Amino acid sequence: MRKNNICRVTGYPLTEIINFGSQPLGNGFVSSANPEEEYFFPMVAGFAEDSMMFQLINQPEPKKMFHENYAFFSSTSMHMRNHFKTFADHVIDSGYMSEADPFVVELGCNDGIMLKHFSEKGIRHLGVEPSLNVAKEANKVGVKTISEFFSEDLADEVARNHGQADIFFAANVMCHIPDILGVAKGIKKLLKPSGVVMFEDPYLGDIIKKTSYDQLYDEHVFLFSALSVQYLFGTQDMELIDLHPQSTHGGSMRYTLAHKGAYEANDSVAQIIETELKQGLDRQEIFQVFKKNVETSRENLVELLTKLKAEGKRVVGYAATSKSTTILNYCNIGPDLIEYICDTTPIKQGTFSPGMHIPIVPHKMFADNPPDYAVLFAWNHAEEIMAKEQSYMQNGGKWILHVPEVRVL
Ligand code: TYD
């Protein structure tokens, strides 16, 4: 565990912003309501004005989080399956791929949800996925995947074995990597002179606006803005050439970067950077406002759940997301306030939520015996979920949302 409040990119001191207390792993589901051992770490977020990086000060060892039992399978959401098909089409049609024998690399390809669209077209590809169980799923669907952590050394090895890449992409992965500078160095080496890197992650501008502090958990060591991404890759003589806001994960950004001078930047880059400067994402003050909003959100959620319990209402959680781990532990919400959390992921069912030990049950339990209220922990999938839960709502079932503010729907 690191001891100093040091920016992971520059090595200079950063300012502590929010202390979330002791937190378990976001995906650290446990097999008993009274586990003998459970891992916790001090979760504190800080901001570095030099690099403009909002980041966790401490983070568990990556091997504790991404391993042979990683519980997150990207293909469980229909919306995400559609999203990755569109992202793949965008990459294929982007004009950045050479005509003769292009080669693409995806970092954190999970179960192959995106790369399979390349393998189906016979495009040379390689997935780099540290979690062995999901990497095996990717290989099963025909996606060539190695189970490794990406680093400068691995970039050299991939370039030696396969040649340099036309496109390097990643979705919801870059923000997981503590040695992000090492990854940027690896990307710089792996890309052809005409190559580009495209990646998307939850977007700091949206998180600040929506007080969606649940995007901070052990795996999300950084929450990026265009300013911080520009800074990071600037150290490697690379630059942003395109920015494309996305609706996934409650608001994400797709960043496209290339070697300096290789392409002209699209207008979106100057526009979004200007908006971020207006929002104040380059300065500490906005993060102090965020901290106050997070505290208010916690007070309002606990007050609402306590009131519903006093009225004898049944309240459950809907979707055992990693995000919910931060909310439940930071707000100290346990099985006394939330009876169970239903989730469609088979390996989560029958377990207990990290830290607060709320039972995780199959969706059938929610369908067969609907509660009065359900806290929508997968608020980022609200449209998809509300569309399929029409009968819950028609029978008087209500939703509790905490983003952008705590409210009942
Ligand atoms: P996601 O927001 O991607 O989670 P995370 O915070 O971990 O990134 O949501 C995925 C989780 O939500 C996964 O455990 C499956 C669950 N889920 C349901 O149970 N039902 C649903 O209809 C959807 C869309 C997700």
Residues whose N, C-alpha, C, O or C-beta is under 5 A from the ligand:
A	BS01	TYD	T76 S77 A319 A320 T321 S322 K323 C342 D343 T344 T345 A378 N380 H381 I385
